[in-house]
Amino acid sequence: MYKILMTYDNTEGLDTLFSSKEFKVDIHNKPSQEELKELIKDYNGLLIRSEVKVTSDIIDIAGKLKFIGRAGTGLDNVDKESATKKGIIVANVPGGNTISAAEHTIGLMLSLARHIPESYKSLKNRKWDRKNFVGTELFGKTLGLIGLGRIGSEIAKRLNAFGMKIIAYDPFANQEAAKKNNIELKIIDEVFAQADYISIHSPLNDSTRGMINTDAIKKMKDGVRIINCARGPIVNEKDLSDAIKSGKVAGAAIDVFAKEPPEDWTLIDTDKVVVTPHLAASTDEAQIRIAKEIGEVLVDFFTKGIVRNAVNTKK
């Protein structure tokens, strides 16, 4: 029997895993690093979401671990190199939250353009204030996508229908696929210079960490609006806050933060910033889809020796 540790408590969509007699699943919701070090020693498989970090220290202790499954896309909370050295497969669900993240991004863009959060709060406070909430249309504006993977591509499809011009920077993008979706591929400085809205959909790595900073913002249009539903550390939060206060940036919509929950509230407290607490993938449909797929990937790995969705290979 294989022992599986789950670090979240929502089991919906995991019928395949829980119905199999070959697995014993224990749930410990959001354990601390010290708790995880104690727990992990006896388990063959680990299922995580974004809140739990699997560091090299934890991997070193995990003598029986063969599989780490991330119920979601991003894997910056897993030390993949350490896992690979120990022959541990790391897998994720790259497409499970695509539609949810794309829709949330567009929702944030519209909220930003039309002052929806502020006007909602004003009216809830019994104020009938129209003149202070005059918005701007997306129609005819240029959207600059940084990252043209699954989510960026879905956003482009939808915002083509809004009448936006779509440009994108992605060094790995397929030219033909971009052309079919009416997307012009540009170098990053051209995206900065031409876009009215910049939406970030890149993974977090050494080249993207702190990418949106004072130097980058200087290259952007006056009055640009910035949306981040990717990873918090891609944006230098203080630099963005300063740029909004100066008027260089007209506003921002942010779903992800450098630390979650935030430790520095500077950007969140800045006027003209729409914020949500990392909700882009948080729909019923996405969570069930992701759970179902990662459960099946885990079961196939242990019972059939089939490796799917792996982001590393054994050495």
N, C-alpha and C positions, 0 to 999 in steps of 0.2 A: 504493500500500500504506500502511495506517495503522499507525503505531508506537504500541504500548501498553506502558506501564511498570507492572509489578506490584510492590508493596512487601511481599508475603508469598509464601511458597514452596509453599503447598498448592494444587495445581492441580485437585484432585478436583472434579468438577461443572462444569468449564469446557470441556467437549468442544466446544460450539458455537463458542467463541472460537478454540480451538487448532486446530480442523479447517478453519477458513476460511482460504483463500489470500489474503484481502484484509488480513490482519493479521499483523504481526510483533510477538511478545510477548517482552519482556525481563523477567527476574525479578531484583530486587535486594532481598533480604530485610531489612526494617526499616532502611533507610538513615538516617543521621543527617541533621540539617537541612542541614549543609554539603554532604554527599554528594548530598542531594536537589536542592539548588540547581544542582549541576553536571550531574546526570542529566536534569533535567526539560526542559531547553532544546529538545531535539529530538523530544519526544513529543507525539502528538495526543490520547492518552487516558491516564488514570491510575487505577489500581485500588488502593484502600487498605483497611486495617482500622483499628482504634482506636489502634494504637501510633504511627502516623505522622501528624504535623501538617502541614497544608497552609496555611501562613500567607500573609499578603499579600505578603511578600518573595518567596516561592516563586512565587506567582501572577504577580507582576510580571515575573519572569524567564522564565516559561513562554510564550514567544512563539507556539508552535504549538498549545498545549493548547486543546481544545474540550470535553472531557468529564472529569469527576471522578466515579468510582463508588466509593461506600462499601459494602463487603461487610458489611453490618450495618445497624443502625438509627440510632444516635446520630451527630450531625454537629457536635458541639462542637469537633472537631479540624479543621474546615474553615472558612476565612474565606469564608463564603457571599457576603457583601457584595462583597468584592473580586472573587470569581469572577463574580458577576452583572454587575459593571461592565465586565468584559472579555468578556462574552458566553459564558462557560464554563458549560455545564450541570453542575449537581451533582445526583446521583441516589443513592438508597439503596435498601435492601430492608426496608421497614417491617414486614413480617409474617413474615419468614423465621425469626426466633428466638422467636416468640411462645410456642409450646408449651414449648420448652426453658427459657425464662426463667420461665414460670409454674410449671413443675415444680420448678425449682431453688429458687424462692422458698418453695414449700410444704415442700420438703425442709429448708430452713434453719429454717423455723418449727417443724417437728417436732423437729429437732435441738436447738433452743433450749428448747422446752417439755419435752423428755424427757431432757435432759443427755446426748445420745448421744455427742458427741465426748469429753467428760470420762470417761464410764463406759467407753467403748471403750479409752481410754488407760489407765485404772485396771486394767481386766481384762488388757490386754496386758502390764501390769507385774506380773501374777500376784497381783492383789488381788481378793478377792471382797467388794466393798463395795456393799451395796444401800441401806443407810439414808441415805447421803449423796447419793443420786441420785434421790430421790422427785420425780417430775415433776408436770406439770399438763396437763389435757385441753384440747384445742381446742373440744370440744363445749360449747355454751352460752356461749362467749365472743363478744365483739364485735370484729370485724376492721374497722379503719379503713383504707381505701385512699386514698392521695393520688395521684390520677391514675387515670382510668378509660378508658384507651385499650384497645388489643388485649390487652396483657398483664394489666392490672388486671381486665378483663372475664373473661378465662380463669381467673384465680385465683378470682374470685367464683363462677363456675360450679362449680368443684371444691370450694370450701370451703363452699358451700351444702350439699353432700352430707355434710360433717363436722358439720353442725348448728350452724354459726356464724351469728351475725347479722352482716350485711354493711352497712356504711355507707361512704360515699365522698364525697370532695371533688374536684370537677373542674368548673371554670367552663364548660367546653365540652361537658359530658356530655349525652347525649340522655335526657331524662326517661323516655320510653316504653321505650327499650332497658334502662335501669336497672331499671325496674319489672318487666320480664319476667324479669330475673335476680335478683329479690328483693333489690335494692340500694336503700337509702334515701340520697338525695343530701342532703348537709348542707353548711353553711358550715364552713370549716376549723377554727374554734375549737370547734365542736360535735364534730368528729371527734377533735380533741385531747382533749376532756373526756370522751368516751364510750367510746373504743376501749381494749380490753385489748391488742390487737396493732395496730401501725401499720406498714403496708407501703407503701413509696414507689415510685411508678411514673410520675413526672413527668419531662419533659425538663429539661435544665439550661439556664436562662436567667437574666436579671437578677432575675426575681421569685422564682425557686426557689433560687438560690445562697444557701447558709447558712440555708435555711428552718428546718431542725431545729437550734435553738440553745437557749441557756439560757432565754430568754423563752418560746419555744414549749413547752419541756419543762415549765415551771412550770404550764402550762395543762392538762397531761396528768394522767391518773389516776396515783396512786401504784402502783408495780408494773407499769407499762406495759412492753411489749416492742416493740422497734423493729427493722424489717427494711429493709435498703436493697440492692436489686439494680438500681437505676436509674443514678445518677451520683454519684460520691463527693462532689463539692463541695456537694451539696444538704445534707449533714450537716456541722455543725461538730464535728469529731472530738474536740477537747478538751472541748467542752461536754458531749458525750454521755458521754465517759469519766468526767468529774466527776459526772454525774448517776447513773451506774451505781455508782460508788464511794460515793456518798451514800445509795444505796438507793432514790432516787426512781424510777429505771428498773431493772426487774428483770433486764434483759439485752438484748442486741442480737445480730443476725445480719447480717453485713456482707460483701458481695461486691465492692464498689467503693470506691475510696479517692480522697482529694484529689489525691495523686500516685501514679502507678503506674509502676514499683514504688514502694512507700511510702518516704518519706523520714523521716516521723515515725511511730514505732511505738507511740505512746502508747495509742491505742485498741485496737490488735491485742494488746498486752500486758496489757490490762485483763481481770480475771477476769469470767466470765459473758458473754463476747463470743465468738460463733461466727464464724469467718472463712473465706472462700475467695478465691482470687486471680483475681477477675473471670471466673468460670466459667459464669455464667448462660446464655450462648448457646453454650457449648462442649459440644455433642453432635455425634456424627457426622451425624445427620439434619439438624440445623440448619445445619451448615457446608456440607453438600452442597446443601441447598435454597437457601441464600443465594448460594453461588457460581454455581449454575445460573441463578438469576434475574438477578443483576447482569451475568453474561456475556451473557445474551440481551438485556438492556437496552442494553448497550454496542454489541453487534453491530447491533441494530435502529437505533440512533441513527446510526451511521456509514454503514450500507449502505442504509437505507430512509428516513432522515430522520425516524424516529418517536421522539418524546420520551416516555418513560415513567418514572414514579417520580421525576420532577424535583422538587426542593424549592425551586427558583428559576426564574426565567424570564429570557430574554435581554433586555437593554435596548438 
